Amino acid sequence: MERAFYQYLDQCYVNSKDLGRICLGEHLFYGQRLFITTVFDALEDDIHKIYVLKSRQLGLSTIARALAIFLLGVHPGIKGAIVFDTDQNRTEARADLETMIEDLPPALKFPEITGNNRAGLTLKNDSKVLFFSAGVRKSKTSGTLGRSMGLSLALLSELCSYDNEEGLEAFENSLSEINPDRLYIYESTARGYNQWNLIWEQAVEDSAHCAVLFLGWWSKSSQKIDQDHPDFALYGTFPPTEKEAKKIAEVKELYDYDITVEQLAWIRRKMDPASKSQGDADPQFEGNPTRVQEQPWTADDAWQMTGSAFFASENLTDLTNKHVSDDFQTYMYHCGAEFADMRIYKADNVKSVELKVWEEPDHDGVYVIGIDPAYGENEHNCRSSIEVLRCYADGIDQVAEYAWPLVTTRQLSWAIASLLGWYGAGRGQVRYILELNGPGQAVLNSLKDLKFQIENGYQFEKLDAKGLRDIFRNVSQYIYSRVDAIGTGHNYHFKTDTQRKILIMERLRDFASNGNLRVRSMELIKEMKSISRDGDSIGAPSSMKDDRVVAIALASYYWETKIRRDLIVRKMTRDSEAAKKRMSIVDQVTLFNQNNLAQFFAGKRMERITAARDVQRQRWRYGRG
């Protein structure tokens, strides 16, 4: 089939931007050939969904449409659809496809067009292709895209511009799951974190049913500056910068492609044509986020924010490589009518996971819990999130994460109480910081009610049997008289406004860059990647979520302002706490006695200094009198 397609391309003509009318088979780029190989290799492996993330102007849409028409011609009676982002693009592309079919030589014996109406085309072999426009605003008819259309072939172009999530879902449900000749191709540039980003990420995770392909700017061989061109002296004579060298190596590692000096000169001109050397310093040729997303080196580069990216990508990569782990325990909550009826089970499957635990409680540990209830910070937060961090003098480590959309404010308060009780047991210390905006106040009220019930023996037998009666004893002190009451040992009830969000997010960015913060959750890293800043606005786009980020920002802020100083005085660093765990009981007792003795002598020394100062003051006072 792949060989037959290449033979078809040798007879297929299109009007190109650069060369005018050309034969496709004679002008294929590296990226186009790679796409063809990917499609037919996937079909051989019984994979029928192909996802292509690409840079601009690679000719990918042209070759994908040619493939769709080819398959309609060789598979009689198949029904297909080509979906465009706008009506204008649909009209123009349809005209090109009609011309492509009509220009095929008779010797090829390709089925001719026998039906041509507003909806689409019908070929002589009874195959049909429909043309849709999906890039529409949400409306009463949003969900009608592809409805009642049984399809076995589909090409969806420029999904980054679709604003029709309901329609896309309806379209997906119209696709055959059993036709052996079925093929569904999704191809688009990125244009920031949007619905296409979610589709791409899901496809990457589902390698058993989806094939993914990234085509960067380098995959089009004509995008280069030849060495005899005058511009080569401006852009091609400087050695790769540190960032360029890193990107070149990354492309080689990820895609097994060697970028030439001529191609490097081209991308430099594309990114920053006005860049010049200064003194003995070479130019940098760094593009803004818009230029990078249009011509990305890697798939990660493609997803740029409209505003400036808030967390540096190299910092998030470093956090991922050093600390992110899939070695965690998973739990789900079953909430009854009362707190005493709540049960916590091992999660049955991935979709039922509410709580992930990387480190179980250390009964000598100090913990802070950040809580962002659903819609707590803005209306786009549709998950309630809890981040549990272990606190040290020199940093904070993520040890557990709760994230769940289907939880009431009362049930969330029970989940908070369970974590307070678990991580505050023994000699452990635990604090929480709760976002009060939106339903946060209702969560706080539920915590108050739960505390009152426990203190007054409500359902005493059930609570005592489950070891829950003293759950609030594990939290050192609660202040409910004023939501902003703060002090040593107090929990923090926090109301986020613009300035306070800037404060906590800026500090979180610092902690992510200087090694203070260690993140274990890949989901949290993904949310951090989507955060951008546009003026005083810091957050994720409307199609993304930032609830985990807000929760960990709250927890990090509490650690720095209310917990860290005490840990510094107690010299509770990561290394010292790890060393304690390695000690024998005798060693621990010796260290404890040494610390107590050191504190005793330090206290006596301060007493002597104070007494001496008092004597000096008295002498000065009497001598003066």
Secondary structure, DSSP 8 states (H G I E B T S, - for coil): -HHHHHHHHTT-EEEETTTEEEEGGGS--HHHHHHHHHHHHHHHTT--EEEEEE-SSSSHHHHHHHHHHHHHHHSTT-EEEEEESSHHHHHHHHHHHHHHHHTS-GGG----EEEE-SSEEEETTS-EEEEEE------TTGGGTTTT--BSEEEEE-GGG---HHHHHHHHTTB-SS-TT-EEEEEE---SSSHHHHHHHHHHH-TTTEEEEEE-GGGSTT-S--TTSTTHHHHTSS---HHHHHHHHHHHHHH-----HHHHHHHHHHH-TT---BTTB-------HHHHHHS-SSHHHH---SSEESS-HHHHHHHHHHH--S--EEEEEE--SSGGG-EEEE-SSGGG--EEESS---TT-EEEEEEE-TTSSSTT--SEEEEEEEEETTEEEEEEEEEESS--HHHHHHHHHHHHHHHTSTT-EEEEEEE-TTTHHHHHHHHHHHHHHHHTTTTHHHHHHTT-TTGGGGB-B---S-TT---TTB-EEE---HHHHHHHHHHHHHHHHHTSEE---HHHHHHHHT-EEETTEEE--TTS--HHHHHHHHHHHHIIIIIHHHHHHTT--HHHHHHHHHS-HHHHHHHHHHHHHHHHHHHHHHHHHHHHHHHHHHHHHHHH-
